Amino acid sequence: MGYNTDADQVIVANCGPHRPNQLPEITYESGGLENPHIRQFVCAILEGGEEAFKECAKRLRVSV
């Protein structure tokens, strides 16, 4: 399944808890919108959430 959107790859940064006298740990995950795990992050961050993502996919004639 392919997606015809503006993003070929999404990079999600996660910041861990603050630690005394240390910087918080930052981890990264990357992938395309065809990856359900990455799509969950996008929907959580995207204004309008999953519904906005589905509307965009419908306009682009993409199945999710």
C-alpha positions as CSV (number, residue, x, y, z in Angstrom):
1,M,0.0,0.0,0.0
2,G,1.4,3.4,-0.9
3,Y,0.6,6.9,0.1
4,N,0.5,10.0,-2.1
5,T,1.2,12.6,0.6
6,D,3.7,15.3,1.2
7,A,5.8,13.3,3.6
8,D,7.8,10.3,2.4
9,Q,9.4,9.8,5.8
10,V,8.3,11.0,9.3
11,I,10.7,11.4,12.1
12,V,9.2,11.4,15.6
13,A,11.3,12.6,18.6
14,N,10.4,11.5,22.1
15,C,11.8,13.3,25.1
16,G,12.3,11.2,28.3
17,P,11.9,12.5,31.8
18,H,14.2,15.1,33.2
19,R,17.1,13.6,35.2
20,P,19.0,15.4,37.9
21,N,22.2,17.0,36.5
22,Q,21.6,15.4,33.1
23,L,19.8,16.1,29.9
24,P,16.7,14.1,29.2
25,E,17.1,11.1,26.9
26,I,15.8,11.8,23.4
27,T,14.9,8.9,21.1
28,Y,13.9,9.0,17.5
29,E,11.6,6.7,15.4
30,S,11.2,7.1,11.7
31,G,9.1,5.6,8.9
32,G,6.5,6.2,6.3
33,L,2.8,6.8,6.8
34,E,2.1,3.2,5.7
35,N,3.6,2.1,9.1
36,P,0.7,1.9,11.5
37,H,2.9,2.8,14.5
38,I,4.2,6.0,12.8
39,R,0.7,6.8,11.7
40,Q,-0.4,6.7,15.4
41,F,2.2,9.3,16.2
42,V,1.1,11.5,13.3
43,C,-2.5,11.3,14.4
44,A,-1.6,12.2,18.0
45,I,0.4,15.2,16.9
46,L,-1.7,16.4,13.9
47,E,-4.2,19.1,14.7
48,G,-7.6,17.4,14.3
49,G,-6.1,14.0,15.1
50,E,-7.1,10.8,13.4
51,E,-10.2,12.3,11.8
52,A,-8.1,15.0,10.1
53,F,-5.7,12.3,8.9
54,K,-8.6,10.2,7.5
55,E,-10.1,13.3,5.7
56,C,-6.7,14.1,4.1
57,A,-6.3,10.4,3.0
58,K,-9.8,10.5,1.5
59,R,-9.0,13.7,-0.5
60,L,-5.9,12.0,-1.8
61,R,-7.7,8.8,-2.5
62,V,-5.5,6.8,-0.2
63,S,-6.9,3.8,1.9
64,V,-5.9,3.7,5.6
